[in-house]
């Protein structure tokens, strides 16, 4: 269906809605909206194959989003029974891999729920819902809240990353990690959510421009850990994400390797399964460095699960990496036994706490609800910062 036909369908819905006003219905505005929407949706389902697929897909995603919020288990897994990650230090087959975590820039979802005074959240949410409805009426496959993309601030943060990398002070601790991002022996991976892929494409522009054939690997295992609807992907399995506001040469389909994009996370699956799957995938790669475009909670849970229990540098277990922030670390993999032999030959992972480097922005500052409770250790750490 042409663009003119789509506009005609919307106009027909508007006229049909307005036509009932002379009948003086009890709730004229609501009645006009219902009639108009019914006409638009019905005509789309009957006469527009592409539009029908878009609307059916949106309804399916909305249903899954509601189910995820009600019965999803993404943040729930057993904490007991697993040994302290520090046991990896004694493994005879220990291997190490350098990871560079890049958190996506600020998203439309962040703008509504995480930025500014909390009292404004209901009003911003209503505006976002109105924009969502408008996209549905336009039969647009995109979304504001589901698989939430970068907003204007997030796009600026992503673009700034490329400049930060190119002008990075070589005397700083993260210089070798930045060199890997600019063109070193590394593989680039991203979540299957649009905001992460947008950030990677824009933030690594220099690297990607130097090698037009380099692929960005899309991994379902990097999908954000949460039951919120913004963590559900619009991108089908084995398909490249559509990246709004990203130049075509950085966002074209053949720029991505989608063989590891198995689609949306499972309704009854959990984040630990995906983090373990990613870690195992990383150690199968030949590259020395894995550049990871991802999400705040996924990164936080990664540190929480794989740091030794006695370690919490930069409060990494408890705080998020800042929007557009970059943190590098070394993860170790080893086969270990527990004391009674019940975990004979089990593979475990451990983040080396001394390897963590705040390359750009780093971790957000931990909120202090009561300054009187500040421990001497934390005070000393803050002073060093």
N, C-alpha and C positions, 0 to 999 in steps of 0.2 A: 504494500500500500504506500502511495506517494505521500510526501509531506503535506501537499495540499489536501489530500483525502483525509489525513489525520486531523488537520485543522478543521475541516468540514465536519468531521465526527464530533469534535469538541463543541463546535458552534451549534450543531443540532442538539446536543445535550443541554447547552445553555438555554436555547430557545424553548425546548420542551419543558425545562424546569420553570422558566418564566411564564409559560402558557397556563400553568395551573393557578397562578396568583389571582386572576379574576374570579376564581371559584371560591375564594376566601377560605382556604383550609385553616384548621385550628392553629397550626404552627407553620406559617407561610414560608419562612426561610428554610426550616428543616425539610419541609415537604418539597420545596423547589430543588434543594440539594439532592435529596433521595431520588427524585424523578430524573434529574439531569445525570447523576452518576449511573443510574440503572440503564439509561439510554446509551451512554458512552461504553460501559462495560459490555452490554449485550451486543452492540454493533461490533465491538472489537472481537469478542469471542466468536461471532458468526462469520465475519468477513475478513479478518486480518490474521493470517496464519502466524506471522512473526509476533504480532501483538498478543495473540492468544498464548503463545509459548512464554512470553515475558510475564503476562499476568498470572498464568498458572505457576510459573516459577516463583513469583513473588509470594503468592498465597502459600506455596509449600514452604518457603523460607520463613514466613511469618509464623506458620504453625510450628515449625521446628524451633523457632526462637522462643515461643511460649513454652513448649515442652522442655527446652533446655533450662529455662529459668525455674521451672517447677520441679522437674525430676532429674535434671542433669547432675552428673557426678564428677565433673571435670576437675574440681578442686579437692576431691575427697579420695584419699588413699591411705592405706595402713602405714603408720609411721614406725610401729614397733616391729621387731624381728629382723631388722637389717643392721649389720654391723656398722660401727663408726667408719666413715670413709677413710679415716687415717690408716686403716689396716692395709690400704693399697701400698703404703710406703714399704711394706715388707715383702711385697710380691716379687718373685724372681723374674717374671716376664713383664715387668712394668714398662709401659710406653708413655710418651708424653706428646701432647698436641697443643699448639697455640691457637687460642680462639680470640677473635676481635668482635665483641658485641656492639652493634649499632642499634640503639633504640630509635624507633620511628619518630618523626617530628609530630607536632601537635595535630590532633585529628579533629574532625567535626564533633565527634563524641566527647573528646576532652574539653572542647570549648563549651559544650552544654553543661557537662556534669562536674568538671574538675577545675575550671578557670573562673575566677571572679567570686563575688559574694554568693553564698548558698541560697540566700533568699530569692535570687534571680533564676534559680534552676527551673522552677515550674514554668516560668514565662519563656525561657529559652527552649525548654522541652516542647512547649506548644508550637513555637515557631518551627522547630525541627520537624515535628509531626506534620505541620502544614506543608513544608517543603517535600516531605516524603509522599504526601498525598498528591501533590502537584506532579511529581515524577511518575506516579502510578497513572494519573490521568493522561499524561503525555506518552504513556506506554514506553517509558525510558527504563532500560535494564539496570541503571545505577541505583544507588541508595545513599542516604545521608547517615542513617543509624546502623543499618546492617553493613558489615564489612566497611566500617566508616573510613573514608579517605582523608588525606591531609587537608587541613584548612589553609588559609593564606599564610598564617604564621608558620605552620608546619612545612609548607612548601619553601618558605624563606630559610627555615632552619636546615632543610635538606640541601638546598643550594649552597648554603654557607659552608657545609661540611667539605665540599670539594675545595673551596678556597682555604679553609683551615688546614686541610691536608697538604696542599701545595706550598703553603707558607709556614709549615710547622718548624719550630726551632729544633734543629738537629741535636742540641745539647740536652733536650728533655728526655725523661725516662721512656716515653712512648714513641720515640723516633723510629725505632725498628718496626713497630707495629704500623705506624703511618706509612713507612716505606713499602710494607707489604700491601697496604691499601692502594698505594699509588701505582703499583706495577710489579710487586714482588711475586715470588712463587707461592701463590695462594689460590683458593677456590672461593667464589662468591656464592653464598646461599641466602635465601630469603624465605620468610613465611609466605603462605599462600594468601595472606590478607593484603589488600591493596596498599595500605599506608606504609607497610614495611617495604614492599617492592618499590613504591614511589621513592622512598628515602634512599634506598640502595642505588637505584638508577640515577638519581640526581646527585647524591653524595659522592658517588664513585665515577662521576662523569669523565674525569681525566683518565682514569684507568681504562674505562670502557672505550673511550675515543682512541686510545693507543692500540687497541686490539679489537677491531670490529667483529671478529669471529668469536670472541669470548662469550661464554654463556653464563647467565645467572641461573643458578639451580633453585627451583621452587620446591620447598619441602613442606608437606603437610605436618610433619613432626614438629615444626616450629610454630604452628598455629597457637595463638594466645590461650593461656590457661584462665578460663573464667566461664561463667554461665550467662554473661551479658550478651545481648544480641549483636553488639558490635564485633564480637569475636567469631561470628559465623561468616564463612566465605561465600562470596557471590560466584567464585570461579569454579566451574565443574572440574572433575578429575581429568588429569592429563591435558589441561588447557592453561594457556598463559593468562595471567590477570590483565584486565584492561586498566590502564593507568591514566586517569584524567590529569591534565595539566603537566604532562611529561612529554618532551619532544619525541617525535616519531622515531628518530634514530636510536633513542634509548629505550623506547617502549614497544618496539615492533615485536611481533610474536616470535620470530626466529632468534631473538636475543635471549630467549629463555629455554632452559632444559626442563621440561615438565614431567620427566619420567618418574620423579619422586613425589609428584603431586597426586595423591590418591583421593583428593576431594576433602569434603568437610569432615571435621572430627566426629567421632561416634558419640551418640547421645549418652550412652552408658560407659564410655571410655573415661580415661582420666589423664591429667597432665604428666604424671610420673611415667606412664607408658611412653608418651611422646618424647620426653626428655631422655629416657634410656635409649629409645630408638635413634634419636639424633646422635647421642654420644657414640653408639656403636657404629653408626654410619660414618661419623667423623674419623674414627680410627681405621676405617677401611680405605680412606683417601690417601693418596701418595703425597699430596701437598703438605708442606710444613705448617701452613697457616690456613685456618678456616675463618672467613669473614662472614659474619652472621647478621642479617637484618631481621630484627624481631621486636619483642614486646616487653613491657615493664614487668608484668607478673610472671611471665615465662622466665625471664632472667632472674628475678628475685627468688623464685622457687628453685631454680637451678643452683644458685648459691646456697640456699637453705638445705637442699638435699645432699649436695656433694662437697661442701666445705667440711673439714674436720669439726666435730662437735664443740671443741674448745675454741674454735677460731671464728671471728666475725669482723674482719677488717673492713673499715669504712661503713660499718653497720650494714654490710651487703645482704645479710639475711632479712633485714627488716625494712629497707628503703628501696625505692625504685631508682633506676638509672634515669637521668633527666631526659626530657624530650630532645631528640637530636644529639644525645650524649653518646660517648664512645668509651668503653671499658674493655681492656684486654686482660687475659688470664691464661694460665696453663692448666690443662686438665690431664690427669694421669689415669691410666687403665691398667688393671692387674687382676690376675687370678689368685684368689686367696681362700684359705680354709678357716673356719672358726674353731674355737677351742675344742668342741666335742666332735668335730668332723661332719656336722650336719649340713654344712655349706661347702662341701668338698668340690673344688673346681669351679666355684662361682665367680663370675666376672663382676668387679665393682669399679667405681669411678671416684676420683677425689680431685677437688680443685686445690691446687697449691696456694695457700693463703698468702705466701710471700711473693707470688707472681702477679698479683692483681695490680693493674696500672690504670689510673684514671687518665685517659688520653685527651678527652675533650669533655668538658662539663662534669662528667663522672656521675657520682651518686648524688641524689637530692639530700639535703640536710635533714637529719632526723628531728622530728618535731619534739620539743621539750614542753610537756604539759606542766611540769613543775621544776623550775630551775634549782630548787633546793635539793632535789634528788640526784643532781649531777654527780656522778662518781669521779674520784680523782683520776682514774684511768681515762675516762671519757674526756675530762677536762684537759688532760695532758695531750690526748689525741687531737682535740679541737685546737689547742695552742699550736701544735705542730702543723696543722692544716693552714 
